[in-house]
């Protein structure tokens, strides 16, 4: 999608510190981390948010979570980590491309926000 920063990362137009790349997803370090380790997992296919996902994309959504687990392991987040999907302005979504946050490297408080 034109003007989407994450689509530009997928297309290689904007550099990112990649930690994972496959035919369905890309994972990279967040440029504005909220924890010592803050990774983003995004689908190569543009989806504005989770509400845009369709039942036939069930495998893609599951794949994003498996990639989140894999990049957490690569980042040695042995003490635990949090996986978050924000949706909409009130949910804290700042880029209109579905993305999964993987946060760790310190104790994370609950409730968030």
N, C-alpha and C positions, 0 to 999 in steps of 0.2 A: 504494500500500500504506500503510495507516495506520501512523503512527509513523516513516515513512522520511523523513529530513531532505531527501534529494535529490528525492523525490516532492513534498515541500512546496515546494521551490524551483521545480520544473517547474510546479506549480499556482499559483505566485505568492504562496503563503502566507508564505514566508520570502524576504526580499530577498537578491539576489546581484548582484555586479558582472558582468553578462552581457557576453560578447564575441561570442556567436553564438547564434542561435535559428532553428530551422526545424521542419518538421512531424515530424521523427524524433528530433532531438537538441537539446540545450542545452549551451553551453559558458560557463564562468564562472571567475573568479579564485578560487583556493583561499584560504580564510581563514587557513590555517596553512602558508604557503609554505615549501618546502624548497629553493628556488632563487629568484633575483631575479624570474624569470617562472615561475609555477606555475599552470597552467590545468587545469581538469577538463572533460572531455567526457562527457556522460551521455546515455543514451537516454531519451526521454520515457516509454517503456514500462518498467515495473519489471521488472528481471532482477536477482536477488540477486547473481549473480557470473557469470563466464564459463562455469562448468560448467553453468549453467542454460540457456545458449543452445542452440537447436535448429537443425538444418540449414536449416529454412525461414527462419531469421533471418540467413542469410548476408549478404544485402544490407544489413541494419541494421548488422551488425558492420563491414562494409567502409565504410559511410557514416561510422561513428564515426572510423575512421582518416583518411578524407578530410577530415572536419571538424578533426581534430587537425592535419593539414597546413595547412589554411586558417587556423586561429587562430595557429599558429606564424608563418605569413607575416604576418598582421595585426599580430603582436607584434614583427615585425622581428627574428626570431631567425636572422639571416643566418649566424652562426658555427656554427650547429647546435643541435640540441635532442634530447631523449630522450623517447620515448613508452613508457609503462609501464602495464600492467594487473596489479594485485595480486589474488591470489585466496586467500581464507582467512586465518585468523589468522597462520599461519606465513609466509604470503606478504606480510603487511603490510596486508591489507585491513582498514580500520577502519569503513567504512560498507557495509552490506549492500545495495548497489545498484551494479550494474556501472558502472565509471567508468574513463576513460582519463586518465592524467596526462600533461601536456605540460610538460616542465621545460627551462629554458634560461636564458641570460643570464650564464652563467659556465661555465668548463670543468667537466665532470662526470667524476668518477673512475670507473674500472672495476677490479675488480668493485664493484657497488653493495652496500650493506648493510654 
